[in-house]
Amino acid sequence: MTLSERQHGLVADRQVAALGLSRDAWRHRLGGSGWERLAGGVVRRRGAPPTDLQQALAAVLDVGPSTYLSHHSAAALWGLAGFRLAPVHVTTLRPRQTPSSLATVHHPRHLPDPFAAMLDEVPVVRPALLLLQMAPRVHPEKLKRMLDSLWSRRLLSAPSVRAELAPVMHRGRAGTVAMRELLDSLPADYVPPASNLEARFARILADAGLPPMRRQVDLGDDVRWCGRVDFLADDLPLVAEVDSGRYHSALTDVAADDIRRKALESAGFVVVQVPEVDIWHRRLRVVAAVADARRQMHVHHAA
């Protein structure tokens, strides 16, 4: 796949130079009819359909390296209701002398580590930093709904937000007071409302006549904590993890998921991984996966 195909039909001049194409060669190629310039340093392949996502990435590329979709635009990319990608907001680590024609540019003095991810080939701030950016810009109730939505998809939790933002939650920073008040208001055993994905999974189990499973359960004890799981059976040490492929994979990788699963298995749990696509489009696979796991566990216990 070519660079422009990965980047929604876009290429930045600096990327071409990094690939070894000379300035003259690139200027010659642009002289044909295959490309059109969107901004000072960004071109689009003719025929690539214009989309909001393309516009967002064009803004990121135009501002330059170490630039990330942020604020309202990042909220839209992470799938939060009530937000749109445009007008585009970006956060950059590099000073920019001239304003961008494609985005509102923010220059923070301090950022947490890590603070960025890659979602749909667009560099974007992580959900915890997004909440801090939006805290002074939205009503506290809306900020809580944003937290709930991101939490219900296992993109963050109250403890993870505290840990990620601890280095930048200092006095005088915009959003710090609102974030602390929100986090302090949550009970230690707080569970966010079910996401559409979790609700769909629970409905599939109910329609198939399978026993219900408890949602968002902390596993382990004072000696060994295995983490919070999406679903846990009441009658068996059976865990079901329902992952939103698009969002979840932006923050984790196969290795991290494998470590989590092995930790649960070593603690005596059987883990069923349920992909998002199966929950929405292949419900029989979901039923079969859970039913087979239950059947095998009953056979094992009976033996």
C-alpha positions, 0 to 999 in steps of 0.5 A: 500500500502506498503512502497516499493510500494509507493517508486517505489520498494525502501526502506531505512534501516533507514525507516525500523528501524523507522517502528519498525523492528529490525536490525537483523530481517531486515538483516534476511529478506534481506538474502532472494532473495526478495531484492537487495542493490543499495547503502549503505542504500537503497535496491530495491525489486526484480522485481520492474522495474528500472526507472529514477524516481526510480534512483532519489528517490534512490539517495534521500534516500541514502543521508539521511533525509532532502534531496530533488531532486534539480537542473537539476533533479528537473527541469526534475521532474517538467516537464521542457523541455530539462532536465533529471533526471540523473545524479541526483542532490540533496540538503540536509540540513544535513552534509554528510561526505562521497560522494554519489555514486548515486548523486551530493550533494549540501549543501546550507547555507540558504533556503527559507520557504517553499522550498520543495514539494512531487511529485510522492513520491519524495521529491523535491525543490519547483519551485521558489527555482529551478529557483534560483538554475538554474539561474547561470547554464542556459542562461537568455533566458532559465531561462525565458522559465522555469519561463514561463512554471512553471507560465503557470501551476500556479505553481508560478508567478513573485510575488510568486517567489519574496515573496518565495525567498526574505529571500535568495536573498542576495548579493553574492548568486549565481543566485541572480543577474540573478533572479532579472534581470529576474523578473525586466524585466517583465511588471506588467501585464505580461502574460506567453505564453499559456501552452499546457494544456491551448491551448488544452482547448481553442481549445476544446471551439473553436471546440464546438462553445463556446465563447472564454475565456480570459486567465490569468486574474487578478480579483478584484480591489484595495479593493479586489483582488481574484487572477489570474485565468486561463480563464474568459468569456467576457460576463459572470462572469464565470471562468474556472480553468484548473489544471495539476493534477500531478504538481498542487497537489504537491503544493496545497491541497484540502483545499487550492483550496476550499478556492480559489474557495469560494473566487471567488464565494463570489465575484460573479463568477461561477467557473468551475474546469477542470481536466487535464485528461478531457482536454486530454482524455474526451473533451466532459466532458469539453464542457458539464461543460462549456456549462452547466455553461453558460446555468445556468447563462443565466437562472439565469440572465434572471430570 
